[in-house]
Amino acid sequence: MNNQTSKVVLVRCNNYQPENVQSAINKGLNLLGSTEQLAVKGESIVLKPNILSGENPEKNISPHPEVFRAIAKAFKQTGARLSYGDSPGFGSPEANAKRGGFSAVAEEEGVAWADFTNASDLAFPDGKVLKKFSIAKGVCQSDGLISISKLKTHALTRITGAIKNQFGCIPGPRKAEFHSVLPTSALFSQMLVDLNRLISPRLYIMDGIIAMEGNGPRNGAPKPMNVLLFSTDPVALDATVCRLIDLDPGLVETLVYGQEFGLGTYTEIEYAGDPLESFIASDFEVNRSPQKTTTDTSFLSTSLMRRFTAPRPTINPELCTKCGRCVEVCPAQPKALSWKDGLKTVPPVYDYAKCIRCYCCQEMCPFEAIYVKVPPLGKVIRS
């Protein structure tokens, strides 16, 4: 695939009004080649939106339910049997889908819930990093998957989009294990590429009508980008996002390894639909630093150097509600977060010597209280 040109379609859509979204989805699918080339009558197709956390759609954490609805309507025309689901990092998949507005849309459109709680082990001999994955049974039992992502920033991978969306095909509690055994951004990105090569979604659609910048993927700020993106190549799609937000695709390791491992291309891309130039937002708040998001170099590998130089999650005590979610989701063993003297009346404290810089705490904080910053010594050494 590396030597081939991949097609990415960009369609302008300025709001989430149902008729506008449906028109944009239909246009994008037609420009890409129509739904009939992606699903046929009688097939079982899973729609997989990124439901990081069940929240009000106005928080822009997940693809908007109206985007989900429009995609369901379009694929219902093929006669395929549709189901949907995702496995968030915390809480019941069904409960998160309900709170996020997806369950109501699915019920109205006759889309069944797929099993994203139980898993089946799938061997992947061609994996570069892992040779086996535990994948949600709803995905394993389907004929194909449609990946529906959100244009957002991410502390570990800089952006979270088409490629990273498939991480939700691994049932919730199992995902924490990956951060422990793959503690660097490079290894984690390689795993995500392997996962996509195994699942091989038929189509990737991204909701960038209102994106999320800054402290993503959960607590960032809304950023209107007014675009829906479509491709059968997740590397090309995420690389297109990088160009829209003025981020060097070479800094995004999922793209580098995605091209290297044959998942797709971030260099040979054909664009269709509305002009890419009309969507570029150079002021988009994203990590453009050439510094690693984790400590991958031998010079910074010791716990002492990690503690004082590596980018690290930090708690804002004024915003922290002492809910303990960060302590609960921390995958480090022993945990890098704890209650000082067992008291839950003050924010948890970090032991940065134990912190693996996975940023799960920052990602899952419900109250925007955790952000990532580079310590002063780290700024000097990395400048």
N, C-alpha and C positions, 0 to 999 in steps of 0.2 A: 504493500500500500504506500510505502514511503515515496516511490517514484511516480505515483499517480497524483492527479489534481483532484482535490475534493471541493464540493460545492457547498457554499453557505448562503442561505437566503435571509435577507433582512427586510422586515416589513414594518412600516411606521404604524403605530397605534398610540394615540395620545391619552387614552383613559381606559377604565375598565367597564364602560358601558357595554352590556351584553352584545348588542348588535354590532358595535365597532370591533369588539374582540373576535366575534365569530367571523366577520368579514376578513379580518387580518389573518386569522388561522387558516381559513379556506384559501386565501390568496397564497400564503406561504407554502401550504401543502401542494397546491397546484404548480407553483413555480419549481418546487422540488421534484415533482413527478406524480402527484396524486396519491391518495390513501390506498387505492387498489394495488399499487405496487408494494405496499408495506403490510397489508393484511388482506386475507380472503375469507369468504363466507365459511363459517364453522370453526375457524381457528380460535384458540384461546389467547387473548392479548391482555397483558397486564399494563395498566397505566400507573407509572411510578412517579408521583410528585414528591418533591423534597419537603417533607413535613418535619423539619427540625424540631419544632415545638408547636403544640396546638395553641395558637394565639389569634387574636383578632386580625383579619386580613389587612387592616390598616397599618399594622406594624411592619408589613412587607418582609416577613421572615421566610415565607413560603411563596411559591407561585400562587397567584390569585385564584380563588375558586372559579371565577368566571373564565379564566384561561383553561382550567381543568374541564369545565363544562363544555367549552367550545371544542376542545380536542375530543372529548367523549362523543359529542354530537357528530363530528366529522367521521370518526371511526365506526360509529354505529351504522353508517351508510354502507359499510363494506359487508355487513352481515356477520362480522366477527363477534365472538362472545367476550365481552369486556369485563374485567375486574380491575381492582386498584388496591394500592396499599403502600406502606412505607414502615420502616422501623426506626423511630427516633432514638436518640441516645438515652432518654429518660422517660419513664412512664409507659402506660399502655398504648400500643399503636392505635387501637380503635378509639380510645379516649382523645388522643391528640388529633386524630382525623376529624372527630366530631367537633372539638373546640375550634379547629382551624377552618370550619365551614365546608369541609370536603364531604362529610357523610350526608349532609342535606342535599348537596348537588348530586351525589351518587344515587341516592334514593330517588330523586326526581328523574334522573336519566336512566334508571335501571341498570346501574353498574354495581356489580357484586363486590363484596369485600374479599380480598385474597389473604391467605394465611401468611402473615409476616411475623408471627410469633414463634412458630416451630421451624426447624431447619433440617435440611438433608445435606450430607457431606458429598461434595463433588470433587473428584480427582481432576487435576489440571497439570498433566505431565509437562506441558510447554511453559509453565510458569517460570518466570525469571527469578522471583523471590520466594513464592509459595507454590507448592504442588497440590494443595488441597484447600478448599474453602467450605465453610458451612453456610449455605444459602437458604433463604426463606423458601418454604415449601410452595408458597403461592407463585414464586418465580420459577422454581424447578418444574412445576406441573403445567406451566404455560407453554405456548408455542412461540411467543415473542414478547418483547417488552418495549414500551414507549417511555423514554426517560424525559421527565418534565422538571426542569431546574429553574433556579432563580439567580439572577445576576447579583452577586454579593461579594464582599471582601471576606478574607479569612486569615487569621493570624499565622497559621502554619503554612498553608499553601498559597497565600496571597489572594487568590480568588477561589471561590467555590462555585462550580458550574456543572457542565455536562459530565465531566469525568468523575468528579467526587460524588455526584448524586447516587451512584450505584453502591456507595458504602452503606446506604440504607437498606440494601438487600441482605445484609448480614443482621440477624436478629439482635436487638439491643444490647444485652449484657455481654455478648461475645465481642462487640466492637472495642471495648476497653482493652482487651487482651492485645490488640494490634499495636496500640500505643506503647505498651510495655515491651513487646518483643521487637518493634520497629521504631526506636526512639528518635530517629533523625528524620528530617523532612525528606531527604533523598530516599531512604528506605520506605517510608510511608507512601511516597508518591509512586514508587515502583510497584508497591502492592496494589494501589488503586488502578494502575495501568493493567496489571495482571487480572484484576477483578473484572475490568471492562472487557478484556480479551476473552475471558471465560463466559460472561453473561451475554456479550455481543448484542446489546439493544439494537432494534431495527431503526430507531429514529430518536433524535435528540431535539427537544424544543426547549427554548429558554425564555422565561418571562423577564424582560428588561424594561417593561413599561414604566414601572417605578422600581429602581434598583436600590441596593443598600451599599453605602460607602462608609468608610471609617471603621468603627469598632464592630465589624461583622464577625461571624455570620448571624448573630442574634440581636445585638445591641447597637448596631450602627444607625446611621441617619438615612432617611429616604432621599433618593436622588433620581428625579425624573430623567429617563433615557429614551422613553417613547419608542421602544423597539421590541419586536419579537424576532427570535432567531431560530433557524431550522437547519439541520444537517444530519446526514447519516455518519458523519465523522466527528467524534467528540473533541479530538485534538484541534481540528480546524475551527470548530465552533468556539472553543475556549480561547484559541489564539485570536480569533476575530474580536472577542470581548476585550482582550488585552489591547488590541489596536484601538478599540473604541475609547478606552480609558487611559490611553497613553502609557501603557505598561509594557516593557520589553518582554515578549513571550519567552525569551531565553532565560529569564529569571524564574519562570514558573516550571518547577521540576516535573509536574505531571505532563507538561507539553514536551519537555526535553526527552523524558523517558518514553512518553507516548509515541513519539516519532521513532526513537531508537528501537523500541520493541515491536514496531509495526502496527500499532493501533491506529495511527492516522498521520497526518502531516500538519505542521504549522508553518510551512514555507510555500507550499504549492496549493493555493486556494483560489477558486473562481467564485466571484460574488454575483448574486442575482437579487432582484427586488429593488428596494430603495437604496440610493448611494450610501456607501459606508461613511463617506466624509460628512454626510449630513447628521450623523449621530455622535461624532467624536466629542468627548468631554475631557479636555486636558486638565481641568480642575478637579477631576474625580479624586477623592481622598482614598489612596491605596498605598501600600508599602512598595515604593519604587527603589528602595535601597539595594545595592548589590550585596549587602551583608546577608549571610545565611539566616534563616528564621530559627534554626536550631544550631547547636554547636557540632558541626560535622568535621572540623579540622583537628588534627592531633594536638596542635598548640593549645587549643582551648578545651581539650578533652578531660582534663582533670577536674575533680569536683571543686577545687578551690578556684580555678580559672572560670569554670562555668558559673560559679556563684557570683563573681564580680564582673563578668564581661558579657555573658549571654543575654539576649532579650528574655525578659521574664514577666510573668503575669503579676499584676499588682492590684491590691484591693483599695478602693476608695472608701474609707471608713464612714464618710458622710452618706454614702448611698447604700452601704451594706446593711441588710436587715437581719443578719445572723441566722438565715434560714438553714445553712449547712449544706446546701446543694453542692457547693464546690468541694467540700470535704468528701461527700458521698461519691461523686463521680471521678475523683482523682484516681487514675489507674496505677500510679507509682506504688511500688511495694518495697519498703514501707511508704505510707502516704506522705506526700510533700506538704500537706495541709493538716493542721490540727487545731484543737481548741486549747489555748494557753491555760494551763492548770485545770483543764477540764471545764472552764467557764464558758458558757454560751451567751454571755451578756456583752461580749466584745467580739469584733471580727476574728475569724480564724487567722492564724499566722503561717507563713511559708517557711519551710526549710529548703532553701534553694540548692543545697548540696544534693538533695534527694529529687528535686524537680527535673523531670525529663523534657520539659518544654513542649508538651503536646497541646497545651492551651485548652484542654477539655473544660477546665474550670471557667475560663473566660467565655467559652462557647456556650456553656449551659447556664451561666448566671442569669436568673430571671429579672434582675433589677439593675442592669447596666453598671454594676459596681466593680467589675474587673476589667482591666485594660492591660495591654502589653507595652512595655517600654524597655529601652536599652539603658543599663546602668552607666553612670558617668565614665568609669574606666573602660567599659566596652566601647563607648563612643570614641575615646582617645585611641585605643588600640586598632579599631576598625576604620579609622579615618584615613 
